[in-house]
Amino acid sequence: MKKDLNFELNILPVLDILSVLICFLLLTAIWMHVGTIDTKQAIGDNAISGEKNPPSLWVTLAKDGSIQLSLRDVPKANSLEESISKISTGINWSVFSSKIQTLKEQMPELRTTVVRPEAQTSYGDVIRVMDQLKKYQFEGVGLSPLG
């Protein structure tokens, strides 16, 4: 007696899994493209090369919504240490925007910025601060983790 060699292979479950995986991979690829932000190291260790750090604006974000602005590596005549108090809804965006605009008008050569959020600062606030800085032509917007 010979065994019957005809059998049927059910590939429907394999096709179901492949179709789900293909959709997942396509969505992931699109999300990775959309969800990126262009940042670079604005200020680094120039001790080896002997170069000085460029003049920079440091924006420190507190978790309560207050912002501290300070200028670094600029002549003493242009020093700035300024604080923007919070309002009931959080960060006072209109005051922040006007101070950044005024600062950029006074010092057009200022192009580098470092954003220093505290650990509990809202991610949305950090991104909005970076967007405001890019809006006023700050080219080197860097991010310093955990202030």
N, C-alpha and C positions, 0 to 999 in steps of 0.2 A: 504494500500500500504506500502510495506516495502522498505526501502532505500537500495540501493546496497552498501554493505560493502567492496567490493573489490576496492582498490585504489593502485596506484603505487607510491612508494617513490623514488625520484630521489636522490641517494647518490653520484653521480659523483662529484658534487662540494665539498662535504665534503672530499672525497678521494683526490681530487686535493689539497686542503688546507693542509691535513695531509702529503701528500708527500713533499710539499714545506717545511713544518715545520720540518719534519724529516731531510731533507737535510741541512736546516739551523742549526739545533741543532748539527748534526754531524760535520759540518764545524767549528762551534764555539768551540766544544770540542777539535778538532785537533788544532785550532789556539791558544787556551788557553795553550795547552801543548807546542807548538813550541815557542810561543811568551813570554816565561818567562825568567827572568834572576835571578840568585841566588845572592842575596845580604843579608847582615845582618848588624846590628848596630856594627860598628867597635869600636867605643869609646863611652862610656856612662858616666853617673854620678856614680862614685864609692865612693862618699863621705860617704855613709851609711856603706858600707862594709869595708872602710878603705884602699882599694886597690888603687894602682896607675895605671894610664892609661899606656898602653904599648907604647914603642917608635913608632912613626907614621910619615908617609909622608903625607903632605897635598898638594893637587894639585888644584890650583885655576884657573878656566878657565874664561877668559874674552871673551866678545862677539866679539871682534875684532880679536881673534885668538891667543892672547898672553897667556902664561901659567906662573904661579908663583909656584915654588916648595919651600916648607919649611918643616923642620923637627921639630917635637914637642916631648916633654917628653924624650929627649935624653940628655946625658951629654953635658955640654957647649963646650967641645972640638970638638964635632961632629956637631955643629950647621950649618945649611944650609939655606940660603935665596937666591934663584936663579931664574932668570927670563929667559924665552925663548921667544924671539921676534917672531912676526908673519912674514909670507912671503906673497907674492902676492896672493897665493891660500888659505890662512888661516893659520892653525896650521902647524908648522914646525915639521912634524912627525919623520923625521930622527934624528933631534937633541933631541927631546923628548925621543925617544927610546934609543939612546945612553946614555943619562943622567940617565935614569932609570936603564939601564944595569950596568953602572959604579957604581951607588949608591948601587945597590943590591950586586955587587961584593965587595964593600968596607964594607958594613954592612949586612952580610947575615942574621943576627938576626932580621932585619927590615921586618916585615910581615904585618903590618897594614897600610892601606891607606884610606884617606878620600878625595873624589872628591867633590869640591865645585864650581859648575857652576854658573855664573851670570844668571839673569832672561832671557836674550835674547840669551844665548848660544845655538848652534845647538844641538839637541838631538843626532844626529849621531856622533858628536864630543865627547859627553859625553860617549856614548857607546864604541867608539873606544879607548878612554883613559882607560876605565875600562878593555877592552880586552887586551890592552898593559900591564897593571899592572898585570892581571892574567897570561899573558904569562911569566912574570919574577917572578913567584911564590909568589906574594903578596896574602896571603890567606884571609885576612880580608879587602876586598875592600868595603868601605861604601860610602854612598852618602849623602851629606849635602845639603838640598834644599836651593836654593837662596843664596848661599855663605854666 
